[in-house]
Amino acid sequence: MDADKLDYLRRDSYHAGVAYGVFDATRVLYTLKEIKRKILGSEEAYLGVDMKGREAVIGMLLAYYYMHETVYGHKTRRIADTMLVRSVELAVKEQYIDSNLFSFRSGDKDFIESFKLLDDRSLLDLLLEKSKGVAKDIAFRLKNRNLFKAVFGKDLKIFDPVKRNYFQRINIDETKKLEEQIGEHLKIDPSYVIVDRQSISNPLYREPGSIPRAELILLQDKDEQPIDLSEVPSPISGKEMKSVERLWVFVPVQNDSERKKIEEKLYDFLSTW
């Protein structure tokens, strides 16, 4: 629970034209309070919420979950994002554009000012003007809304436990290797193959792997006793809301028939990879 979520969930919901990110942020702010709790003989103070703000906080967490599942995790948004990243990566690799443009330099006012001017439109214009080859082609496709297609998008549960665990932990180098092998298998340039692992795991309470969930959001009841939000009857208590673990593969295709053929090939390939 933080100031950033209070802002971007409602703002993104408004601009995306959906209602999933709407919640009572004012109520959350006005019910914040200091809550003291004794742990191992010592008293610690936390920023928590009065019980009167319970519904507002639950509304915020539900908004967070559903915005990630329906908007931030939507395949079209993921395709556009990954295409932009791929175009930039290739342009920097081939030295069409300066990598320093994206390298944060603390205290460098010139960098900060130039970075602030680098919005979606200007970045695409830069890629189209300076880059060549695949980097420019992908930027051109993106600018003209000729997006790659999702030729594979399956829940990781379809794979055996060993392979599922591998895909859950796959790093950048392994992803590049997989993209190269998919490119060879499909007989297309690997630069046009994008592997994207989508994960909304433990979406309401995020902590590093293997660490048990802590009591992260404290409420204070009418007797001024601290209580964890997960212990209060609500739509988010008891069983956790479903997690999303999905493997996507995006490539340019001409039509739906071609997409389906590639999907069948990829399912067999990834199942035995």
C-alpha positions, 0 to 999 in steps of 0.5 A: 500500500503506497502513494504510487498505487493510490495515483496510477491505478485510478489514472490508468483506469480512467485513460484505459476506459475501464472501471477496474482501478476505481476505489476510494483513495480519499478514504484510504488516506483519511483513515491512515494512522500509527499502529503500535504492536509488541513483538518479542517484548519490544514495541514497534510502530507501523503505518496502518489503517483504522478499521473504518478504512477496511473496505477502502483498502480492500477496494484498492487491493482488488483494483490492483489485482484486476488492473494487472490481470485485465489491463497491464497483463493484456496481451496486446499491451504486452506485445506493444511493450516488448516490441518497443523494448526489442527495437531499442535493444537492437538499435543500441546493439547496432549503435544506431542510437546511443546507449547513454540515452537510457543510462541514468547518471545521478546529478546529471541535469542534462540527462534528466532533462533529455530523458524527460522529453523521451516520451513514446512518440519521440522515442519511436521517431528516434528509432525510425530516424536513426535505426536500420534493419530489424530495429527500424522495421519493428519500430515501423510496425509499432508506429503503424499498429501492425503488431506481432501476434501471440502465437503461443500463450499458455499457463505454465501448468500445462508443462511438467513440474521440472519444465514449469519451474525452469520457465518460472525462473528463466533469465535473460540469457536463457530467454535469448537462447530460447528465442534463437531456437524458436527462430530456427524451428520456425525458420524466421529471424530470431530477432522477430521472436519475442518470448515473454513470461507473464507473472502475477504471483501472490498479487496482493502480498508480494515478498521475496521467494521462499519468505513466508507472508508477513502481516503487511497491512495492519488495521486497528479495531475498535479496542485499538488492537492491531489486526492483519487485514488477511484475518478480516472477513473479506473477498481477499481473505482465506484462499489467495486470489488466483495467480497468473503464470503464463508463457507468451511467444510473439512473432509477426504473422500474416493471418489467423490461419498462419498463427494457428499453425505456428501455435501447434508447432510451438506447443510440440516444440516447447513440450519437448524442449 
